[in-house]
Amino acid sequence: MAVPNSEALDFSQAPFLVLWELTRACTLACAHCRAEAVRHRHPEELSTQEGERLLEEIAGFGTPLPLLVLTGGDPLLRPDVYDLVEAAARRGFRVALTPSGTAAVTREKLRRLKEAGLGRLAVSLDGSTPEVHDGFRRVRGAHGWTLKIIESAHAIGLPFQINSTVTRQNLTDLPAIASLLEPLGIVLWAVFFLV
């Protein structure tokens, strides 16, 4: 995903980045969740049609269109996520998606997302070991699922980034996370500091 020349952008007129939390639904129980995730989708989430109207409104900012990040909760818990990715890509958006690191993220789903126009996948990895990562995500197996998602994205040629939230629980693990990430071919390691 190429970044437009920042000298040509006027951020007082249009955003560079739009994050759309498609749903609060998620099967993880992360200690730091800002989305206040819940197990089931809320009945007042935007419908597919309302989502397409939202995309039209965002496109109204003009070119260059902002980078669109579809997040949540877990955006893959919306059955229309493929339609929304396709609708955004058709309008010219650069689209990224941040699914939760669960067994529900399969290579076939990632392939469908890529075919729909997904330009980048972002997954969270907060520890180099299951003990650290799963302790943070509060679901056993999340570390292994996340590594499998990374492997699948790499296998189908879908660019991906890693997001890591730094807390006192994983601060000393950062060098080990970096060593784990080095051979994976990631395009970005985004490090967040929990406030």
C-alpha positions as CSV (number, residue, x, y, z in Angstrom):
1,M,0.0,0.0,0.0
2,A,1.8,3.1,-1.2
3,V,1.5,6.2,0.9
4,P,0.7,9.3,-1.0
5,N,3.2,12.2,-0.9
6,S,2.4,13.9,2.4
7,E,3.3,17.3,0.9
8,A,0.4,17.1,-1.4
9,L,-2.1,16.2,1.3
10,D,-4.2,18.8,3.2
11,F,-5.3,17.0,6.4
12,S,-7.5,20.0,7.4
13,Q,-9.7,19.0,4.5
14,A,-9.7,15.2,4.5
15,P,-8.4,12.4,6.8
16,F,-5.4,10.2,5.8
17,L,-6.8,7.2,7.7
18,V,-10.3,6.0,8.5
19,L,-10.8,3.1,11.0
20,W,-14.3,1.6,10.9
21,E,-15.2,-0.8,13.7
22,L,-17.5,-3.1,11.8
23,T,-18.6,-4.9,14.9
24,R,-17.9,-5.2,18.6
25,A,-18.4,-9.0,18.4
26,C,-15.2,-11.0,19.2
27,T,-14.4,-14.3,20.6
28,L,-11.2,-13.1,22.4
29,A,-11.2,-11.4,25.8
30,C,-8.2,-9.1,25.5
31,A,-7.2,-7.3,28.6
32,H,-6.9,-3.9,26.8
33,C,-9.8,-4.0,24.4
34,R,-10.8,-0.5,23.5
35,A,-13.8,-1.8,21.5
36,E,-15.4,-3.3,24.6
37,A,-15.9,-6.5,22.7
38,V,-18.8,-8.7,23.3
39,R,-19.6,-12.3,22.1
40,H,-22.5,-11.4,19.7
41,R,-23.0,-8.7,17.1
42,H,-25.1,-5.8,18.1
43,P,-28.5,-5.4,16.3
44,E,-27.8,-1.7,15.6
45,E,-24.6,-2.3,13.5
46,L,-24.8,-0.7,10.1
47,S,-26.4,-2.9,7.5
48,T,-24.5,-3.7,4.3
49,Q,-26.4,-1.1,2.5
50,E,-25.8,1.5,5.2
51,G,-22.1,0.6,5.1
52,E,-22.0,1.2,1.4
53,R,-23.6,4.6,1.9
54,L,-20.9,5.3,4.6
55,L,-18.2,4.4,2.0
56,E,-19.8,6.9,-0.4
57,E,-19.7,9.6,2.2
58,I,-16.0,8.9,3.0
59,A,-15.2,8.9,-0.7
60,G,-16.7,12.3,-0.8
61,F,-13.6,13.6,0.8
62,G,-12.0,13.3,-2.6
63,T,-8.6,12.1,-3.8
64,P,-6.5,10.8,-2.5
65,L,-9.0,8.6,-0.6
66,P,-8.0,7.8,3.0
67,L,-6.6,4.4,3.9
68,L,-9.6,2.4,5.2
69,V,-9.0,0.0,8.0
70,L,-11.8,-2.4,8.8
71,T,-11.5,-3.5,12.4
72,G,-13.7,-4.4,15.4
73,G,-14.2,-6.5,17.5
74,D,-13.5,-9.1,14.9
75,P,-14.7,-7.9,11.4
76,L,-14.7,-11.5,10.2
77,L,-17.7,-12.1,12.4
78,R,-19.7,-10.1,9.8
79,P,-20.8,-12.3,7.0
80,D,-20.9,-9.3,4.7
81,V,-17.2,-8.4,5.3
82,Y,-16.3,-9.7,1.8
83,D,-19.0,-7.5,0.2
84,L,-17.8,-4.4,2.2
85,V,-14.1,-5.0,1.2
86,E,-15.2,-5.3,-2.4
87,A,-17.4,-2.2,-2.2
88,A,-14.5,-0.2,-0.7
89,A,-11.9,-1.5,-3.2
90,R,-14.3,-0.8,-6.1
91,R,-14.5,2.8,-5.0
92,G,-10.7,3.1,-5.0
93,F,-10.0,2.7,-1.3
94,R,-6.8,1.1,-0.1
95,V,-8.3,-1.5,2.3
96,A,-6.8,-3.1,5.4
97,L,-8.4,-5.5,7.8
98,T,-7.6,-6.5,11.4
99,P,-9.2,-9.8,12.3
100,S,-8.9,-11.3,15.7
101,G,-6.2,-14.0,16.0
102,T,-8.6,-17.0,16.2
103,A,-9.0,-20.4,14.4
104,A,-11.8,-18.8,12.4
105,V,-9.3,-17.0,10.2
106,T,-8.6,-19.6,7.4
107,R,-6.5,-19.4,4.3
108,E,-9.6,-19.7,2.2
109,K,-11.2,-16.6,4.0
110,L,-8.0,-14.7,3.5
111,R,-7.9,-15.6,-0.2
112,R,-11.5,-14.5,-0.6
113,L,-10.7,-11.2,1.1
114,K,-7.7,-10.7,-1.2
115,E,-9.8,-11.4,-4.3
116,A,-12.4,-8.9,-3.0
117,G,-9.6,-6.2,-3.0
118,L,-8.0,-6.4,0.5
119,G,-4.6,-4.8,0.3
120,R,-3.2,-5.5,3.7
121,L,-3.9,-7.7,6.7
122,A,-3.0,-6.7,10.2
123,V,-2.8,-9.1,13.1
124,S,-1.9,-8.6,16.7
125,L,1.1,-10.5,18.2
126,D,1.8,-9.4,21.8
127,G,4.3,-12.1,22.8
128,S,6.9,-14.4,21.4
129,T,5.5,-17.4,23.3
130,P,2.0,-18.7,24.0
131,E,2.3,-17.9,27.7
132,V,2.9,-14.2,27.0
133,H,0.5,-13.7,24.0
134,D,-2.3,-15.9,25.3
135,G,-2.0,-14.4,28.7
136,F,-2.7,-11.0,27.1
137,R,-5.4,-12.1,24.8
138,R,-6.9,-14.3,27.6
139,V,-7.7,-17.2,25.3
140,R,-5.5,-20.3,25.1
141,G,-4.4,-21.1,21.5
142,A,-4.4,-17.5,20.3
143,H,-0.6,-17.4,19.8
144,G,-0.7,-20.5,17.5
145,W,-3.7,-19.2,15.6
146,T,-2.0,-15.9,15.0
147,L,1.2,-17.6,13.7
148,K,-1.0,-19.7,11.4
149,I,-2.8,-16.6,10.1
150,I,0.6,-15.0,9.3
151,E,1.7,-18.2,7.5
152,S,-1.5,-18.2,5.4
153,A,-1.2,-14.5,4.5
154,H,2.4,-15.1,3.5
155,A,1.5,-18.2,1.4
156,I,-1.1,-16.4,-0.7
157,G,0.9,-13.2,-1.1
158,L,-1.3,-11.0,1.0
159,P,0.8,-8.2,2.6
160,F,0.5,-8.1,6.3
161,Q,1.6,-6.1,9.3
162,I,1.9,-7.0,13.0
163,N,0.5,-4.9,15.7
164,S,1.9,-5.3,19.2
165,T,0.6,-3.6,22.4
166,V,3.3,-3.0,24.9
167,T,2.5,-3.5,28.6
168,R,4.6,-4.4,31.6
169,Q,3.7,-8.0,30.9
170,N,5.5,-8.1,27.5
171,L,8.0,-5.2,27.7
172,T,11.0,-7.5,28.2
173,D,9.7,-9.8,25.5
174,L,10.0,-7.2,22.7
175,P,13.5,-8.4,21.5
176,A,12.1,-11.9,21.2
177,I,9.0,-10.7,19.3
178,A,11.4,-8.8,17.0
179,S,13.4,-12.0,16.4
180,L,10.3,-13.9,15.7
181,L,9.1,-11.3,13.2
182,E,12.3,-10.8,11.3
183,P,12.1,-13.7,8.9
184,L,8.3,-13.4,8.3
185,G,8.3,-10.7,5.5
186,I,6.1,-8.3,7.3
187,V,5.5,-4.8,5.8
188,L,5.2,-3.0,9.1
189,W,5.5,-3.7,12.9
190,A,3.2,-1.2,14.6
191,V,3.9,-0.9,18.3
192,F,1.3,0.6,20.6
193,F,1.8,1.7,24.1
194,L,-1.1,1.0,26.5
195,V,-2.2,4.1,28.3
